[in-house]
Amino acid sequence: MPRIIGATLHEHREQVRSRLFAALSELIAEHGFDAVTLSQIAARAGVGRTAVYNHFPDKEALLVALVMHETTGWVETLETALVGIDDPVEQLRTYVHEHLGLKPEFHFQPGPDLSRVISTQTHAEVRGHVVLVERILRGILSRGVANGAFPAQDLDVTVPLVMACLSGRAVARASDRQRAVDQVEVFVLRAVGAHERAPL
């Protein structure tokens, strides 16, 4: 009989899922999603391979669950950070800093090459969750354009460009990370046409 992790069956299931999420994220970073197998994920998570199938039918289903789990956390963190901030420029500053600060806290950041190694359906499901994070940015920019903080612009173009800046790996690798984050903030504010001001 498989060893139970945690005090209850519910706690066991949650801990197994958490281990699987962490294992998949680590293996994607090391080898790429297409090279990862369920056996490797189970071994890295410290669970039996059959335990994986008890939760997910295949690794793409596991990927979708991971992204859904992480995105929920991202959205909650970003929305909490924005509470009480009314100025769209300050909201954007906060969004930039919080979004870049999510990297060490969460397991997974979908990479630009992921769409080439997953099915169309899985890509659509993953993309649907990521859009939730983008929606917060779109709301900030929309309010800024409406009140004149930012010039009028096509947000269907601006939002993906800003998200590309925020998902860059250079910031995560920078030796002086805070300086890199501040530079990204200045770059994004200039890109959307906000009035320049020295970073806080």
C-alpha positions in Angstrom: 0.0 0.0 0.0 1.4 3.5 -0.9 2.8 5.5 2.0 0.4 8.3 3.0 2.0 11.8 3.1 0.2 14.1 5.6 -2.3 13.5 8.4 -5.4 13.1 6.1 -6.2 11.8 2.6 -6.9 15.4 1.5 -3.6 16.6 2.9 -1.9 13.7 1.2 -3.4 14.6 -2.2 -2.4 18.2 -1.8 1.2 17.4 -0.8 1.6 14.9 -3.7 0.3 17.5 -6.2 2.6 20.1 -4.7 5.6 17.8 -5.1 4.6 17.0 -8.7 4.3 20.7 -9.5 7.7 21.4 -8.1 9.2 18.4 -9.9 7.7 19.3 -13.3 8.8 22.9 -13.0 12.4 21.9 -12.1 12.6 19.4 -14.9 11.3 21.8 -17.5 13.9 24.3 -16.5 16.7 21.6 -16.7 15.6 19.7 -19.8 12.6 21.3 -21.5 9.1 20.1 -21.4 9.3 17.7 -24.4 12.2 15.8 -22.9 10.6 15.2 -19.5 8.8 11.9 -18.8 6.3 11.0 -16.2 8.8 8.5 -14.7 11.3 11.4 -14.2 8.6 13.6 -12.6 7.6 10.8 -10.2 11.2 10.1 -9.2 12.0 13.8 -8.7 8.8 14.2 -6.6 9.6 11.1 -4.5 6.3 9.3 -5.4 5.5 6.2 -7.3 4.6 6.5 -11.0 1.1 5.1 -10.4 0.6 8.0 -7.9 1.0 10.4 -10.8 -1.7 8.7 -12.8 -4.0 8.9 -9.7 -3.9 12.7 -10.2 -3.2 13.3 -13.9 -3.7 11.2 -17.0 -0.5 12.6 -18.7 2.1 15.3 -18.4 0.2 17.9 -20.4 -2.7 17.6 -17.9 -0.1 18.0 -15.1 1.2 21.1 -16.9 -2.2 22.7 -17.2 -2.9 22.0 -13.4 0.5 23.5 -12.5 -0.2 26.7 -14.5 -3.7 27.0 -13.0 -2.3 26.6 -9.5 0.5 29.1 -10.1 -1.7 31.7 -11.9 -4.1 31.7 -9.0 -1.3 32.6 -6.7 0.1 35.2 -9.0 -3.3 36.9 -9.3 -3.9 36.9 -5.6 -0.4 38.4 -4.9 -0.8 41.1 -7.6 -4.3 42.1 -6.6 -3.3 42.3 -2.9 -0.3 44.5 -3.7 -2.5 46.9 -5.7 -5.1 47.4 -3.0 -5.3 51.1 -2.0 -3.3 52.4 -5.0 -5.4 54.6 -7.2 -2.9 56.3 -9.5 -2.4 54.1 -12.7 1.3 55.1 -12.9 1.9 53.9 -9.3 -0.2 50.8 -10.1 2.0 50.1 -13.0 5.2 50.5 -10.9 3.8 48.1 -8.4 2.7 45.6 -11.0 6.2 45.6 -12.5 8.0 45.1 -9.2 5.5 42.5 -7.9 5.5 40.6 -11.2 9.3 40.4 -11.3 9.3 39.5 -7.6 7.1 36.5 -8.3 9.9 34.5 -9.9 11.6 33.2 -6.8 8.3 32.7 -5.0 6.5 30.5 -7.6 7.6 27.4 -9.4 6.8 28.1 -13.0 7.1 30.7 -15.6 5.9 29.5 -19.1 8.8 29.9 -21.5 8.6 31.2 -25.1 9.3 27.8 -26.5 6.6 25.9 -24.7 4.0 26.4 -27.4 6.1 24.4 -29.8 6.1 21.2 -27.7 2.5 20.9 -26.4 -0.8 20.2 -28.2 -2.9 23.0 -29.5 -5.6 22.3 -26.9 -3.1 22.4 -24.0 -1.5 25.6 -25.3 -5.0 27.2 -25.4 -5.7 26.1 -21.8 -2.3 27.3 -20.6 -2.7 30.6 -22.4 -6.2 31.0 -20.9 -4.7 31.0 -17.4 -1.8 33.3 -18.2 -4.3 35.8 -19.6 -5.6 36.3 -16.1 -2.3 37.9 -15.1 -2.3 40.0 -18.3 -5.9 41.2 -17.5 -4.6 43.0 -14.4 -2.1 44.9 -16.5 -4.6 45.7 -19.2 -6.9 47.2 -16.5 -4.1 49.4 -15.2 -3.2 50.6 -18.7 -6.9 51.2 -19.6 -7.5 53.3 -16.6 -4.3 55.2 -17.3 -5.3 56.0 -20.8 -8.8 57.0 -19.7 -7.5 59.6 -17.1 -4.6 60.8 -19.3 -1.7 59.2 -17.3 -0.8 57.3 -20.5 -1.3 58.3 -24.1 -3.9 56.5 -26.2 -2.5 53.3 -27.6 -3.5 49.8 -28.9 -3.4 47.7 -25.7 -3.6 44.5 -27.8 0.0 45.5 -28.9 1.2 47.1 -25.7 0.2 44.4 -23.2 2.1 41.5 -24.9 5.2 43.8 -25.2 5.1 44.7 -21.5 4.6 41.1 -20.6 7.6 40.1 -22.7 9.7 42.6 -20.7 8.5 41.2 -17.5 9.2 37.5 -18.4 12.8 38.1 -19.5 15.3 35.8 -17.8 18.0 38.5 -17.7 16.4 40.1 -14.6 16.4 36.8 -12.7 20.0 36.2 -13.5 21.3 39.7 -12.8 23.9 39.9 -10.0 22.4 43.3 -9.0 18.8 42.2 -9.2 17.2 45.3 -7.6 19.0 47.6 -10.1 17.8 45.4 -13.0 14.2 45.5 -11.7 14.4 49.3 -11.4 15.7 49.5 -15.0 12.8 47.4 -16.2 10.4 49.7 -14.4 11.9 52.8 -16.1 11.8 51.0 -19.5 8.2 49.9 -19.1 7.0 53.4 -17.9 8.7 55.0 -20.9 7.3 52.4 -23.3 3.7 53.2 -22.3 4.3 56.9 -22.3 4.2 57.6 -18.6 5.8 60.8 -17.2 9.3 59.9 -16.2 10.3 60.0 -12.5 13.2 58.4 -10.7 12.4 54.9 -9.3 11.4 54.8 -5.7 
